[in-house]
Amino acid sequence: MPKVSQEVVIVGAGETRVGKLPGMESVQIQAWAVQEAAADCGVRVPEIDGLINLDPYAIPNSMFSSTLAEYLGLKPNFLTTVDVGGTVTAMTMLQQAVWAIESGHCEIAACVYGENTLTGRPPGAQGLALRNLLGGEEWEEPFGLHGMVTPYALLAQRYLSQYGASEKDLAEVALITRRHALLNDNAQMRKPMSMEDYLASRMIATPLRLFDCSQVSDGGGALILMSRERAKARGLKAVSIRSMAMRSTHNSVAQTPDLEDLGMAAAGRDAFAAAGLGPDDLQVALLHDAFTISVVITLEALGFAGPGEAGNYLRAGHASLGGRCPLNPHGGLLSQAHIGGMLHVTEAFHQLRGTAGRRQIPGARRAVVSGNGGVFSVCGVMVMEA
């Protein structure tokens, strides 16, 4: 089973403001996030000798880790730019930071992503204005398959048909994450939402409505890692990565397997087996929610609910604050901000360190983080522990 070193830990997390950050470029936003994370754990920015980031999607920039290092005034011993897709990228950043520190390539590493996705898009543009290619353009776009909403809508149509579920099952995800976002001062969407509001929102790609789709956001998040020994010497409260697993099944939407064969279930089995834990051992779930259907599929793939039962699980209150395993207490991509899923990991860190404020889950000791790059193309599951 895939193992992650227990001798390298996360000691700090930082977020910028989210929403609209007019006039700020991606390098400035990432630098801000690194500074916030460093300040969170008392690390001076010049001490950082490892730097791992994701380059912007809206305005792609080659060699972005060296661009950011220069902007921060760093001359790191280890740096790289990672892009596996979605929150899986954040997990892979952490994995590489662990390996780099463990093997002596650096001592203090920062993992970061952020960009001006909202204010950096062309005037009049709607949704996420991707300027990089995803690989399926020649085979999919001529037939009307553009962007991310339509492919996820196809998954949602399949799910609703296969299990006899309804749009109200999807709505539960949007309603829960919005309620949680109301407790997060750094959330983009802080207006209460009812089932009536959800059903009145316009259809984007059947069956996905406006409130089934995540935010387009400016903002960034970062994490600081070091050895457990160094963290102890500095008196820092740390969070460890107990396990991490990944599965890739396809790239092109045309090659998407059946729901039960998506890589999330296999990645979850490996991550839970490596950690020696299961869903009942977790106190918080940070699940990829670029679209509501992603949460529904993931809840079932990871064993929180049986096939077709995610809606009932959500309605029973198990995923709400005060429930069995609260879902995305920060509001998630749907209501806090879509920062590539990076804020899923910063939220997991704060929950396990006990610094999540009004949305803190009492006694949170273990968290699961899930991600899927593309359209469940690459699935990742990570278990974190206080």
C-alpha positions in Angstrom: 0.0 0.0 0.0 1.2 3.6 -0.7 3.0 5.1 2.3 3.8 8.6 3.2 6.6 9.5 5.7 5.5 10.3 9.2 8.7 12.2 9.8 7.7 15.2 7.6 4.7 17.3 8.7 2.6 20.3 7.8 3.2 23.2 10.2 1.5 26.2 8.6 -1.3 27.2 6.2 -2.2 30.5 4.7 -5.0 31.8 2.5 -5.3 35.1 0.7 -8.7 36.9 0.5 -10.9 35.2 -2.1 -13.3 36.6 -4.7 -12.2 39.6 -6.7 -8.6 40.8 -6.3 -8.5 43.5 -9.0 -5.0 44.5 -10.2 -3.2 41.5 -8.7 -1.4 39.0 -10.9 -1.0 35.3 -10.2 2.6 35.6 -9.0 1.5 38.3 -6.5 -1.3 36.1 -5.2 0.9 33.1 -4.8 3.5 35.2 -3.0 0.9 36.5 -0.7 -0.3 33.0 0.2 3.2 31.8 0.9 3.7 34.8 3.2 0.5 34.1 5.1 1.5 30.4 5.5 5.0 31.3 6.7 3.6 33.8 9.2 1.1 31.2 10.5 4.0 29.1 11.8 6.6 31.7 12.5 8.8 30.8 9.6 10.7 33.6 7.9 10.2 33.6 4.1 14.0 33.5 3.4 14.2 30.3 5.4 12.1 28.5 2.7 14.5 26.4 0.5 11.9 24.3 -1.2 9.1 25.6 -3.4 6.4 23.7 -5.2 3.5 25.3 -7.1 0.9 25.0 -9.8 1.1 27.5 -12.7 -2.0 29.6 -13.6 -4.7 28.3 -15.9 -6.1 31.6 -17.0 -2.7 33.0 -18.1 -0.3 30.0 -18.4 3.3 30.7 -17.4 6.1 28.3 -18.1 8.6 27.6 -15.3 6.3 29.3 -12.8 8.1 28.0 -9.7 11.2 29.9 -10.7 9.1 33.0 -11.5 7.6 32.8 -8.0 10.9 32.1 -6.3 12.5 35.1 -7.9 9.5 37.3 -6.9 9.8 36.1 -3.3 13.6 36.7 -3.3 14.3 33.0 -2.8 17.1 30.8 -4.2 15.7 27.4 -3.3 17.6 24.1 -3.3 14.5 22.4 -4.7 11.7 23.7 -6.8 9.2 22.4 -9.3 5.8 23.1 -10.8 3.1 20.4 -10.6 -0.1 19.9 -12.5 -2.0 16.7 -12.1 -5.4 18.4 -12.0 -7.7 19.6 -9.3 -7.0 18.9 -5.6 -4.8 15.9 -6.7 -2.3 18.6 -7.6 -2.2 19.8 -4.1 -1.7 16.3 -2.8 1.1 15.7 -5.2 2.8 18.9 -4.2 2.7 17.7 -0.6 4.0 14.3 -1.6 6.9 15.8 -3.4 7.7 18.2 -0.5 7.8 15.2 1.8 10.2 13.3 -0.5 12.4 16.4 -0.9 12.7 17.1 2.8 13.1 13.4 3.7 15.9 12.9 1.2 17.7 16.1 2.2 17.1 18.2 -0.8 15.5 21.0 1.3 14.6 21.6 4.9 11.5 23.9 4.8 9.2 23.6 1.8 6.2 25.7 0.7 3.4 24.3 -1.5 1.2 27.0 -3.2 -1.4 27.7 -5.8 -3.3 30.8 -6.6 -4.3 33.1 -9.5 -6.5 35.9 -10.7 -9.0 33.5 -12.5 -11.9 35.9 -12.0 -10.5 39.3 -12.7 -8.0 38.0 -15.2 -10.5 36.6 -17.7 -11.4 38.5 -20.8 -14.2 41.1 -20.6 -17.6 39.5 -21.1 -16.3 36.0 -20.5 -18.3 33.6 -18.4 -17.1 30.7 -16.4 -13.5 29.6 -16.3 -11.5 31.0 -19.2 -8.9 28.3 -19.8 -6.1 29.3 -22.0 -4.2 26.0 -21.8 -5.1 22.9 -23.7 -6.5 19.7 -22.0 -5.8 17.2 -24.8 -9.3 16.5 -26.1 -10.0 19.6 -28.1 -9.6 17.9 -31.5 -12.0 15.1 -30.7 -14.5 16.8 -28.3 -15.0 20.5 -29.1 -16.2 20.0 -32.7 -19.1 18.1 -31.2 -20.0 20.8 -28.7 -18.2 19.4 -25.6 -16.6 22.5 -24.2 -15.0 23.2 -20.9 -15.9 21.3 -17.7 -19.6 21.8 -17.1 -20.9 19.7 -19.9 -18.7 16.6 -19.1 -19.7 16.7 -15.5 -23.4 17.1 -16.6 -23.0 13.9 -18.6 -21.8 12.1 -15.4 -24.7 13.6 -13.5 -27.2 12.4 -16.1 -25.7 8.9 -15.9 -25.9 8.9 -12.1 -29.6 10.1 -12.0 -30.6 7.6 -14.6 -28.7 4.7 -13.1 -29.9 5.1 -9.5 -33.2 6.9 -10.0 -31.9 9.9 -8.1 -33.2 13.4 -8.5 -31.9 17.0 -8.7 -32.8 17.4 -5.1 -30.0 14.9 -4.2 -27.5 17.2 -5.9 -29.1 20.2 -4.2 -28.3 18.8 -0.8 -24.6 19.3 -1.5 -25.0 22.9 -2.6 -27.2 23.7 0.5 -24.8 22.1 3.0 -21.7 23.8 1.7 -23.5 27.1 1.5 -24.6 26.8 5.2 -21.0 26.0 6.1 -19.7 29.0 4.1 -21.8 31.3 6.2 -19.4 30.6 9.1 -16.4 31.4 7.0 -15.4 35.1 6.9 -13.2 34.3 3.9 -15.9 32.9 1.7 -17.0 34.3 -1.6 -20.7 33.2 -1.2 -22.1 34.2 2.2 -25.8 34.7 1.3 -28.1 32.0 2.7 -29.6 29.6 0.1 -32.8 27.6 0.3 -34.1 24.7 -1.8 -36.4 27.1 -3.5 -33.4 29.3 -4.4 -31.5 26.3 -5.8 -34.5 25.1 -7.9 -35.0 28.7 -9.3 -31.4 29.0 -10.4 -30.9 28.7 -14.2 -29.9 25.5 -15.9 -26.3 25.6 -17.2 -26.0 22.1 -18.6 -28.8 19.6 -17.8 -29.1 18.5 -15.0 -26.6 21.0 -13.5 -27.9 24.3 -12.4 -26.0 27.5 -11.6 -25.7 26.4 -7.9 -24.4 23.0 -8.9 -21.3 24.7 -10.3 -18.3 26.1 -8.3 -17.1 29.6 -8.0 -14.7 31.3 -10.4 -12.4 33.0 -8.0 -9.3 35.0 -7.4 -7.2 33.9 -4.5 -4.5 31.5 -3.2 -3.5 29.1 -0.6 -0.2 27.7 0.7 1.2 25.1 3.2 4.6 24.9 4.9 6.3 21.6 5.6 9.3 20.6 7.6 10.7 17.6 9.5 8.8 16.5 12.7 12.1 17.0 14.6 12.4 20.6 13.4 8.7 21.3 14.1 9.1 19.9 17.7 12.2 22.0 18.3 10.3 25.1 17.2 7.3 24.2 19.4 4.9 24.0 16.4 1.7 22.0 16.4 1.9 19.8 13.3 -0.4 17.7 11.1 0.8 14.6 9.4 -0.1 12.9 6.2 -1.0 9.4 7.1 -1.6 8.1 3.6 -2.1 9.1 0.0 -3.2 7.2 -3.1 -3.9 8.0 -6.7 -5.6 6.4 -9.8 -5.7 7.6 -13.4 -8.2 6.0 -15.7 -8.5 8.3 -18.7 -8.0 11.8 -20.1 -10.6 12.2 -22.9 -14.2 12.4 -21.8 -15.0 9.8 -24.6 -12.9 7.3 -22.6 -14.7 7.9 -19.3 -15.4 4.5 -17.6 -18.7 3.6 -15.9 -19.4 5.3 -12.6 -18.4 2.2 -10.5 -15.1 2.0 -12.4 -13.9 5.6 -11.9 -10.6 5.7 -10.0 -11.9 7.3 -6.8 -13.0 4.0 -5.3 -9.7 2.3 -5.9 -7.7 5.3 -4.6 -9.9 5.4 -1.5 -9.4 1.7 -0.8 -5.6 2.1 -1.1 -5.5 5.2 1.1 -7.7 3.7 3.8 -5.8 0.4 3.8 -2.5 2.2 4.1 -3.8 4.3 6.9 -5.5 1.4 8.6 -8.6 3.4 8.8 -12.1 3.6 7.3 -14.9 6.2 6.9 -16.1 5.6 10.4 -12.7 6.7 11.8 -12.8 10.2 10.2 -14.2 13.4 11.7 -14.1 15.7 8.6 -14.3 15.2 4.8 -12.9 17.7 2.4 -14.3 16.3 -0.9 -13.8 17.8 -4.4 -16.9 19.8 -5.2 -16.3 21.7 -8.4 -19.7 20.3 -9.2 -22.3 18.8 -6.8 -22.2 15.5 -8.7 -18.6 15.1 -7.8 -19.4 15.0 -4.1 -22.3 12.6 -4.6 -20.1 10.1 -6.6 -17.2 10.5 -4.1 -19.3 9.9 -1.0 -20.4 6.5 -2.5 -16.9 5.7 -3.9 -15.3 6.2 -0.4 -17.9 4.1 1.4 -19.7 6.9 3.3 -23.0 5.9 1.5 -24.1 2.9 -0.6 -24.7 3.1 -4.3 -27.4 5.6 -5.0 -27.7 6.5 -1.3 -25.7 9.7 -1.1 -28.8 11.9 -1.2 -30.3 10.1 1.8 -26.9 10.3 3.6 -26.9 14.1 3.1 -30.5 14.6 4.1 -29.9 12.6 7.3 -27.5 15.3 8.4 -24.4 13.1 8.4 -22.4 15.6 6.3 -23.5 18.8 8.2 -21.7 20.4 11.0 -22.6 18.4 14.1 -23.1 15.3 12.0 -21.1 12.1 11.6 -18.5 13.5 9.3 -19.0 17.1 8.2 -18.4 17.9 4.5 -16.3 20.9 3.5 -16.8 23.1 6.6 -15.2 26.0 4.8 -17.8 26.1 2.1 -15.8 24.2 -0.5 -15.3 25.1 -4.1 -19.0 25.7 -4.4 -19.3 28.5 -1.8 -15.9 29.5 -0.5 -13.9 29.7 -3.7 -12.4 27.5 -6.4 -8.7 27.8 -5.8 -7.8 24.5 -7.5 -8.9 22.7 -4.4 -5.9 24.1 -2.5 -8.2 25.4 0.3 -9.5 21.9 0.9 -6.1 21.1 2.3 -5.6 24.3 4.2 -9.0 23.7 5.8 -8.1 20.1 6.7 -5.0 21.5 8.4 -6.9 24.1 10.4 -9.6 21.6 11.5 -7.0 19.2 12.7 -4.9 21.9 14.4 -8.0 23.3 16.0 -7.8 26.7 14.5 -10.9 26.8 12.2 -12.8 29.3 14.3 -16.6 29.3 14.2 -16.7 26.2 12.0 -14.3 24.2 14.1 -15.4 20.5 14.5 -14.9 19.6 18.1 -12.3 16.8 18.6 -11.3 16.6 14.9 -8.4 14.2 14.7 -8.5 12.7 11.2 -9.6 14.1 7.9 -9.9 12.7 4.4 -9.3 14.9 1.3 -10.3 13.8 -2.1 -9.6 15.3 -5.5 -10.2 14.6 -9.1 -8.3 16.2 -11.9 -10.2 16.7 -15.2 -13.5 14.8 -15.2 -12.5 12.1 -12.6 -9.5 11.5 -14.9 -7.1 11.4 -12.1 -8.5 10.6 -8.6 -6.6 11.1 -5.4 -7.4 10.4 -1.7 -5.3 11.6 1.2 -5.8 10.9 5.0 -4.4 13.5 7.4 -4.0 13.2 11.1 -3.5 15.6 14.0 
